[in-house]
Amino acid sequence: MGVGYMTLTNTGDREITFTAAETPRAASVSIHQSIMSDGVMSMQPLKNGLAIPAGETVELKPHGYHLMLEKLKGPLKEGETIPMTLSFDGADTQRVELTVESLDDIAGKRQEKKAMHGHGHH
Ligand SMILES: [Cu+2]
């Protein structure tokens, strides 16, 4: 399994919703939210996607929103980049590259990308 992080910026003048992501490197990618309750961290998929208000930036980051990559088609190597296609309600599809990094707090590999992605309004 892998976890993806990124920063999404809505440069348009109306709200958009990040609805889905996919990569040829994993059989399934879902948008998750981490929730802390009674000191225990759990996560759940966002059923209706992730809303990004006009002009705002939403960060996918540890202990927050993230992409969950399941059924990886082979191991991820540190330093490699994997393509990811992001679908939106209200904005065009975006193609991004995620760089694979290993994080200290969890065994295994995660993908991390810190970048800005603008979305025009149509
Ligand atoms: Cu998750």
Backbone and ligand atoms as CSV (ligand in chain L), in Angstrom:
chain,resi,resn,atom,element,x,y,z
A,1,MET,N,N,0.828,-1.195,0.000
A,1,MET,CA,C,0.000,0.000,0.000
A,1,MET,C,C,0.872,1.259,0.000
A,2,GLY,N,N,0.366,2.328,-0.563
A,2,GLY,CA,C,1.087,3.591,-0.553
A,2,GLY,C,C,0.138,4.714,-0.204
A,3,VAL,N,N,0.721,5.796,0.254
A,3,VAL,CA,C,-0.071,6.961,0.605
A,3,VAL,C,C,0.442,8.144,-0.197
A,4,GLY,N,N,-0.459,8.902,-0.787
A,4,GLY,CA,C,-0.064,10.044,-1.603
A,4,GLY,C,C,-0.482,11.357,-0.969
A,5,TYR,N,N,0.445,12.326,-1.050
A,5,TYR,CA,C,0.154,13.663,-0.534
A,5,TYR,C,C,0.398,14.690,-1.622
A,6,MET,N,N,-0.338,15.767,-1.577
A,6,MET,CA,C,-0.121,16.854,-2.533
A,6,MET,C,C,-0.900,18.066,-2.075
A,7,THR,N,N,-0.673,19.145,-2.770
A,7,THR,CA,C,-1.404,20.374,-2.483
A,7,THR,C,C,-2.225,20.733,-3.709
A,8,LEU,N,N,-3.501,20.990,-3.498
A,8,LEU,CA,C,-4.392,21.336,-4.606
A,8,LEU,C,C,-4.897,22.757,-4.414
A,9,THR,N,N,-4.734,23.564,-5.447
A,9,THR,CA,C,-5.191,24.950,-5.376
A,9,THR,C,C,-6.266,25.195,-6.421
A,10,ASN,N,N,-7.343,25.784,-6.002
A,10,ASN,CA,C,-8.418,26.145,-6.907
A,10,ASN,C,C,-8.260,27.616,-7.264
A,11,THR,N,N,-7.806,27.884,-8.494
A,11,THR,CA,C,-7.587,29.270,-8.911
A,11,THR,C,C,-8.831,29.861,-9.575
A,12,GLY,N,N,-9.884,29.059,-9.669
A,12,GLY,CA,C,-11.106,29.536,-10.320
A,12,GLY,C,C,-11.971,30.347,-9.365
A,13,ASP,N,N,-13.155,30.716,-9.851
A,13,ASP,CA,C,-14.025,31.540,-9.013
A,13,ASP,C,C,-15.263,30.788,-8.536
A,14,ARG,N,N,-15.217,29.466,-8.671
A,14,ARG,CA,C,-16.301,28.684,-8.078
A,14,ARG,C,C,-15.729,27.395,-7.495
A,15,GLU,N,N,-16.483,26.829,-6.571
A,15,GLU,CA,C,-16.011,25.637,-5.881
A,15,GLU,C,C,-15.859,24.457,-6.842
A,16,ILE,N,N,-14.808,23.676,-6.632
A,16,ILE,CA,C,-14.636,22.437,-7.390
A,16,ILE,C,C,-14.534,21.286,-6.392
A,17,THR,N,N,-14.727,20.083,-6.879
A,17,THR,CA,C,-14.624,18.920,-6.005
A,17,THR,C,C,-13.658,17.907,-6.609
A,18,PHE,N,N,-12.682,17.532,-5.824
A,18,PHE,CA,C,-11.734,16.493,-6.212
A,18,PHE,C,C,-12.441,15.160,-5.978
A,19,THR,N,N,-12.732,14.445,-7.087
A,19,THR,CA,C,-13.603,13.282,-6.960
A,19,THR,C,C,-12.904,11.934,-7.063
A,20,ALA,N,N,-11.781,11.877,-7.787
A,20,ALA,CA,C,-11.151,10.579,-7.979
A,20,ALA,C,C,-9.715,10.740,-8.459
A,21,ALA,N,N,-8.927,9.703,-8.242
A,21,ALA,CA,C,-7.553,9.681,-8.730
A,21,ALA,C,C,-7.244,8.290,-9.219
A,22,GLU,N,N,-6.371,8.200,-10.228
A,22,GLU,CA,C,-5.961,6.877,-10.668
A,22,GLU,C,C,-4.539,6.911,-11.202
A,23,THR,N,N,-3.880,5.773,-11.094
A,23,THR,CA,C,-2.520,5.617,-11.585
A,23,THR,C,C,-2.389,4.220,-12.170
A,24,PRO,N,N,-1.564,4.081,-13.224
A,24,PRO,CA,C,-1.338,2.730,-13.751
A,24,PRO,C,C,-0.571,1.843,-12.765
A,25,ARG,N,N,-0.044,2.445,-11.697
A,25,ARG,CA,C,0.787,1.690,-10.762
A,25,ARG,C,C,0.004,0.998,-9.642
A,26,ALA,N,N,-1.280,1.307,-9.518
A,26,ALA,CA,C,-2.066,0.672,-8.459
A,26,ALA,C,C,-3.460,0.353,-8.983
A,27,ALA,N,N,-4.027,-0.730,-8.502
A,27,ALA,CA,C,-5.348,-1.141,-8.967
A,27,ALA,C,C,-6.431,-0.191,-8.478
A,28,SER,N,N,-6.212,0.405,-7.316
A,28,SER,CA,C,-7.219,1.340,-6.847
A,28,SER,C,C,-6.597,2.481,-6.062
A,29,VAL,N,N,-7.168,3.655,-6.244
A,29,VAL,CA,C,-6.741,4.840,-5.500
A,29,VAL,C,C,-7.986,5.473,-4.921
A,30,SER,N,N,-7.986,5.735,-3.627
A,30,SER,CA,C,-9.140,6.415,-3.053
A,30,SER,C,C,-8.696,7.625,-2.242
A,31,ILE,N,N,-9.625,8.547,-2.074
A,31,ILE,CA,C,-9.346,9.761,-1.307
A,31,ILE,C,C,-9.797,9.499,0.127
A,32,HIS,N,N,-8.859,9.581,1.049
A,32,HIS,CA,C,-9.131,9.262,2.450
A,32,HIS,C,C,-8.983,10.483,3.346
A,33,GLN,N,N,-9.652,10.392,4.464
A,33,GLN,CA,C,-9.506,11.393,5.500
A,33,GLN,C,C,-9.122,10.689,6.793
A,34,SER,N,N,-8.096,11.187,7.457
A,34,SER,CA,C,-7.707,10.622,8.757
A,34,SER,C,C,-8.510,11.310,9.848
A,35,ILE,N,N,-8.981,10.524,10.768
A,35,ILE,CA,C,-9.800,11.067,11.854
A,35,ILE,C,C,-9.241,10.603,13.185
A,36,MET,N,N,-9.041,11.558,14.087
A,36,MET,CA,C,-8.570,11.212,15.421
A,36,MET,C,C,-9.776,11.167,16.331
A,37,SER,N,N,-10.017,9.992,16.943
A,37,SER,CA,C,-11.097,9.954,17.912
A,37,SER,C,C,-10.684,9.092,19.087
A,38,ASP,N,N,-10.839,9.628,20.281
A,38,ASP,CA,C,-10.410,8.971,21.516
A,38,ASP,C,C,-8.936,8.565,21.445
A,39,GLY,N,N,-8.135,9.405,20.831
A,39,GLY,CA,C,-6.705,9.139,20.778
A,39,GLY,C,C,-6.302,8.093,19.760
A,40,VAL,N,N,-7.256,7.593,19.013
A,40,VAL,CA,C,-6.939,6.582,18.002
A,40,VAL,C,C,-7.136,7.165,16.605
A,41,MET,N,N,-6.114,6.995,15.758
A,41,MET,CA,C,-6.200,7.505,14.395
A,41,MET,C,C,-6.816,6.448,13.502
A,42,SER,N,N,-7.856,6.818,12.816
A,42,SER,CA,C,-8.429,5.904,11.832
A,42,SER,C,C,-8.655,6.691,10.554
A,43,MET,N,N,-9.041,6.016,9.503
A,43,MET,CA,C,-9.311,6.760,8.278
A,43,MET,C,C,-10.512,6.206,7.553
A,44,GLN,N,N,-11.114,7.092,6.771
A,44,GLN,CA,C,-12.283,6.674,6.013
A,44,GLN,C,C,-12.265,7.351,4.659
A,45,PRO,N,N,-12.830,6.663,3.646
A,45,PRO,CA,C,-12.891,7.273,2.317
A,45,PRO,C,C,-13.887,8.421,2.288
A,46,LEU,N,N,-13.585,9.418,1.490
A,46,LEU,CA,C,-14.518,10.528,1.299
A,46,LEU,C,C,-15.511,10.130,0.213
A,47,LYS,N,N,-16.753,9.923,0.607
A,47,LYS,CA,C,-17.755,9.428,-0.344
A,47,LYS,C,C,-18.105,10.459,-1.412
A,48,ASN,N,N,-18.149,11.711,-1.009
A,48,ASN,CA,C,-18.571,12.746,-1.957
A,48,ASN,C,C,-17.417,13.587,-2.476
A,49,GLY,N,N,-16.206,13.084,-2.322
A,49,GLY,CA,C,-15.053,13.819,-2.812
A,49,GLY,C,C,-14.626,14.909,-1.840
A,50,LEU,N,N,-13.618,15.644,-2.268
A,50,LEU,CA,C,-13.018,16.682,-1.432
A,50,LEU,C,C,-13.289,18.046,-2.067
A,51,ALA,N,N,-14.108,18.836,-1.394
A,51,ALA,CA,C,-14.476,20.154,-1.936
A,51,ALA,C,C,-13.343,21.151,-1.729
A,52,ILE,N,N,-13.073,21.947,-2.762
A,52,ILE,CA,C,-12.063,22.997,-2.674
A,52,ILE,C,C,-12.734,24.308,-3.063
A,53,PRO,N,N,-12.985,25.176,-2.088
A,53,PRO,CA,C,-13.675,26.434,-2.373
A,53,PRO,C,C,-12.859,27.312,-3.330
A,54,ALA,N,N,-13.530,28.209,-4.022
A,54,ALA,CA,C,-12.867,29.112,-4.974
A,54,ALA,C,C,-11.730,29.856,-4.303
A,55,GLY,N,N,-10.585,29.863,-4.965
A,55,GLY,CA,C,-9.437,30.617,-4.464
A,55,GLY,C,C,-8.711,29.978,-3.300
A,56,GLU,N,N,-9.119,28.779,-2.891
A,56,GLU,CA,C,-8.491,28.179,-1.712
A,56,GLU,C,C,-7.598,27.006,-2.061
A,57,THR,N,N,-6.750,26.669,-1.116
A,57,THR,CA,C,-5.818,25.568,-1.265
A,57,THR,C,C,-6.122,24.509,-0.222
A,58,VAL,N,N,-6.166,23.248,-0.653
A,58,VAL,CA,C,-6.364,22.145,0.277
A,58,VAL,C,C,-5.126,21.273,0.232
A,59,GLU,N,N,-4.614,20.961,1.402
A,59,GLU,CA,C,-3.409,20.151,1.488
A,59,GLU,C,C,-3.753,18.713,1.824
A,60,LEU,N,N,-3.195,17.788,1.067
A,60,LEU,CA,C,-3.271,16.381,1.442
A,60,LEU,C,C,-1.964,16.110,2.153
A,61,LYS,N,N,-2.039,15.773,3.427
A,61,LYS,CA,C,-0.830,15.676,4.234
A,61,LYS,C,C,-1.039,14.663,5.347
A,62,PRO,N,N,0.064,14.258,6.003
A,62,PRO,CA,C,-0.069,13.271,7.090
A,62,PRO,C,C,-1.085,13.730,8.138
A,63,HIS,N,N,-1.877,12.815,8.620
A,63,HIS,CA,C,-2.932,13.037,9.608
A,63,HIS,C,C,-4.079,13.863,9.043
A,64,GLY,N,N,-4.157,13.994,7.735
A,64,GLY,CA,C,-5.263,14.733,7.133
A,64,GLY,C,C,-5.783,13.955,5.946
A,65,TYR,N,N,-6.098,14.675,4.898
A,65,TYR,CA,C,-6.521,14.016,3.668
A,65,TYR,C,C,-5.315,13.357,3.002
A,66,HIS,N,N,-5.556,12.256,2.330
A,66,HIS,CA,C,-4.478,11.603,1.584
A,66,HIS,C,C,-5.075,10.698,0.515
A,67,LEU,N,N,-4.215,10.320,-0.411
A,67,LEU,CA,C,-4.617,9.317,-1.393
A,67,LEU,C,C,-4.126,7.975,-0.905
A,68,MET,N,N,-4.993,6.963,-1.005
A,68,MET,CA,C,-4.635,5.620,-0.586
A,68,MET,C,C,-4.466,4.780,-1.846
A,69,LEU,N,N,-3.267,4.284,-2.057
A,69,LEU,CA,C,-3.006,3.434,-3.220
A,69,LEU,C,C,-3.034,1.988,-2.759
A,70,GLU,N,N,-3.950,1.207,-3.330
A,70,GLU,CA,C,-4.057,-0.191,-2.944
A,70,GLU,C,C,-3.763,-1.114,-4.107
A,71,LYS,N,N,-3.355,-2.296,-3.785
A,71,LYS,CA,C,-3.001,-3.309,-4.790
A,71,LYS,C,C,-1.967,-2.754,-5.778
A,72,LEU,N,N,-0.835,-2.343,-5.221
A,72,LEU,CA,C,0.254,-1.821,-6.045
A,72,LEU,C,C,0.752,-2.880,-7.010
A,73,LYS,N,N,1.022,-2.431,-8.241
A,73,LYS,CA,C,1.534,-3.364,-9.246
A,73,LYS,C,C,3.049,-3.338,-9.215
A,74,GLY,N,N,3.608,-3.900,-8.184
A,74,GLY,CA,C,5.051,-3.920,-8.025
A,74,GLY,C,C,5.508,-2.901,-7.001
A,75,PRO,N,N,6.718,-3.105,-6.486
A,75,PRO,CA,C,7.235,-2.228,-5.435
A,75,PRO,C,C,7.539,-0.820,-5.941
A,76,LEU,N,N,7.419,0.143,-5.042
A,76,LEU,CA,C,7.756,1.522,-5.368
A,76,LEU,C,C,9.179,1.785,-4.917
A,77,LYS,N,N,9.954,2.361,-5.816
A,77,LYS,CA,C,11.349,2.663,-5.476
A,77,LYS,C,C,11.486,4.120,-5.072
A,78,GLU,N,N,12.255,4.333,-4.016
A,78,GLU,CA,C,12.488,5.681,-3.561
A,78,GLU,C,C,13.113,6.515,-4.681
A,79,GLY,N,N,12.612,7.700,-4.894
A,79,GLY,CA,C,13.179,8.588,-5.906
A,79,GLY,C,C,12.498,8.503,-7.260
A,80,GLU,N,N,11.756,7.440,-7.503
A,80,GLU,CA,C,11.074,7.352,-8.798
A,80,GLU,C,C,9.802,8.202,-8.753
A,81,THR,N,N,9.291,8.509,-9.947
A,81,THR,CA,C,8.046,9.260,-9.994
A,81,THR,C,C,6.970,8.387,-10.605
A,82,ILE,N,N,5.777,8.533,-10.117
A,82,ILE,CA,C,4.665,7.793,-10.687
A,82,ILE,C,C,3.586,8.780,-11.134
A,83,PRO,N,N,2.980,8.500,-12.279
A,83,PRO,CA,C,1.947,9.404,-12.783
A,83,PRO,C,C,0.631,9.196,-12.048
A,84,MET,N,N,-0.107,10.277,-11.897
A,84,MET,CA,C,-1.410,10.203,-11.230
A,84,MET,C,C,-2.363,11.116,-11.980
A,85,THR,N,N,-3.522,10.609,-12.275
A,85,THR,CA,C,-4.538,11.420,-12.951
A,85,THR,C,C,-5.617,11.789,-11.937
A,86,LEU,N,N,-5.878,13.071,-11.822
A,86,LEU,CA,C,-6.840,13.564,-10.843
A,86,LEU,C,C,-8.097,14.049,-11.559
A,87,SER,N,N,-9.249,13.605,-11.088
A,87,SER,CA,C,-10.514,14.029,-11.692
A,87,SER,C,C,-11.252,14.981,-10.767
A,88,PHE,N,N,-11.893,15.971,-11.376
A,88,PHE,CA,C,-12.594,16.994,-10.603
A,88,PHE,C,C,-13.994,17.198,-11.134
A,89,ASP,N,N,-14.865,17.583,-10.229
A,89,ASP,CA,C,-16.177,18.046,-10.610
A,89,ASP,C,C,-16.062,19.565,-10.686
A,90,GLY,N,N,-16.177,20.126,-11.871
A,90,GLY,CA,C,-16.083,21.579,-12.007
A,90,GLY,C,C,-14.754,22.077,-12.534
A,91,ALA,N,N,-13.803,21.158,-12.787
A,91,ALA,CA,C,-12.515,21.559,-13.354
A,91,ALA,C,C,-11.984,20.430,-14.225
A,92,ASP,N,N,-11.019,20.757,-15.058
A,92,ASP,CA,C,-10.443,19.760,-15.956
A,92,ASP,C,C,-9.621,18.722,-15.187
A,93,THR,N,N,-9.503,17.555,-15.795
A,93,THR,CA,C,-8.643,16.510,-15.254
A,93,THR,C,C,-7.191,16.998,-15.223
A,94,GLN,N,N,-6.481,16.633,-14.179
A,94,GLN,CA,C,-5.082,17.048,-14.043
A,94,GLN,C,C,-4.191,15.818,-13.986
A,95,ARG,N,N,-3.046,15.920,-14.632
A,95,ARG,CA,C,-2.056,14.857,-14.542
A,95,ARG,C,C,-0.893,15.367,-13.715
A,96,VAL,N,N,-0.542,14.632,-12.683
A,96,VAL,CA,C,0.578,15.052,-11.839
A,96,VAL,C,C,1.551,13.892,-11.694
A,97,GLU,N,N,2.743,14.213,-11.239
A,97,GLU,CA,C,3.743,13.181,-10.966
A,97,GLU,C,C,4.008,13.210,-9.470
A,98,LEU,N,N,3.982,12.048,-8.859
A,98,LEU,CA,C,4.294,11.959,-7.438
A,98,LEU,C,C,5.670,11.331,-7.285
A,99,THR,N,N,6.478,11.926,-6.442
A,99,THR,CA,C,7.806,11.380,-6.179
A,99,THR,C,C,7.737,10.461,-4.969
A,100,VAL,N,N,8.303,9.290,-5.088
A,100,VAL,CA,C,8.261,8.319,-4.004
A,100,VAL,C,C,9.317,8.657,-2.953
A,101,GLU,N,N,8.867,8.749,-1.725
A,101,GLU,CA,C,9.776,8.994,-0.608
A,101,GLU,C,C,9.418,8.031,0.496
A,102,SER,N,N,10.413,7.690,1.298
A,102,SER,CA,C,10.065,6.867,2.448
A,102,SER,C,C,9.930,7.786,3.648
A,103,LEU,N,N,8.983,7.524,4.501
A,103,LEU,CA,C,8.777,8.332,5.685
A,103,LEU,C,C,9.226,7.526,6.892
A,104,ASP,N,N,9.755,8.246,7.877
A,104,ASP,CA,C,10.325,7.576,9.047
A,104,ASP,C,C,9.291,6.921,9.933
A,105,ASP,N,N,8.102,7.531,10.009
A,105,ASP,CA,C,7.173,7.074,11.041
A,105,ASP,C,C,6.433,5.796,10.677
A,106,ILE,N,N,6.482,5.398,9.429
A,106,ILE,CA,C,5.755,4.203,9.019
A,106,ILE,C,C,6.662,3.351,8.152
A,107,ALA,N,N,6.656,2.076,8.390
A,107,ALA,CA,C,7.462,1.178,7.568
A,107,ALA,C,C,6.915,1.150,6.153
A,108,GLY,N,N,7.787,1.013,5.198
A,108,GLY,CA,C,7.325,0.945,3.822
A,108,GLY,C,C,7.427,2.282,3.128
A,109,LYS,N,N,6.977,2.302,1.928
A,109,LYS,CA,C,7.144,3.471,1.088
A,109,LYS,C,C,5.836,4.231,0.926
A,110,ARG,N,N,5.998,5.524,0.832
A,110,ARG,CA,C,4.860,6.371,0.535
A,110,ARG,C,C,5.263,7.284,-0.598
A,111,GLN,N,N,4.274,7.847,-1.237
A,111,GLN,CA,C,4.588,8.850,-2.239
A,111,GLN,C,C,4.303,10.201,-1.626
A,112,GLU,N,N,5.159,11.111,-1.904
A,112,GLU,CA,C,4.909,12.453,-1.416
A,112,GLU,C,C,5.202,13.466,-2.495
A,113,LYS,N,N,4.341,14.424,-2.590
A,113,LYS,CA,C,4.532,15.463,-3.587
A,113,LYS,C,C,4.047,16.754,-2.961
A,114,LYS,N,N,4.872,17.730,-2.985
A,114,LYS,CA,C,4.426,19.032,-2.524
A,114,LYS,C,C,4.524,19.968,-3.706
A,115,ALA,N,N,3.425,20.286,-4.273
A,115,ALA,CA,C,3.426,21.138,-5.445
A,115,ALA,C,C,2.088,21.831,-5.567
A,116,MET,N,N,2.067,22.896,-6.316
A,116,MET,CA,C,0.827,23.611,-6.525
A,116,MET,C,C,0.249,23.225,-7.884
A,117,HIS,N,N,-1.019,22.988,-7.919
A,117,HIS,CA,C,-1.674,22.687,-9.178
A,117,HIS,C,C,-2.856,23.621,-9.351
A,118,GLY,N,N,-2.781,24.436,-10.352
A,118,GLY,CA,C,-3.859,25.396,-10.576
A,118,GLY,C,C,-4.975,24.792,-11.395
A,119,HIS,N,N,-6.170,25.286,-11.169
A,119,HIS,CA,C,-7.308,24.823,-11.949
A,119,HIS,C,C,-8.062,26.020,-12.500
A,120,GLY,N,N,-8.156,26.086,-13.800
A,120,GLY,CA,C,-8.920,27.178,-14.400
A,120,GLY,C,C,-10.403,26.913,-14.271
A,121,HIS,N,N,-11.170,27.945,-14.370
A,121,HIS,CA,C,-12.618,27.757,-14.330
A,121,HIS,C,C,-13.163,27.761,-15.749
A,122,HIS,N,N,-14.237,27.020,-15.949
A,122,HIS,CA,C,-14.817,26.925,-17.284
A,122,HIS,C,C,-16.315,27.132,-17.224
L,1,CU,CU,CU,-5.971,5.982,4.031
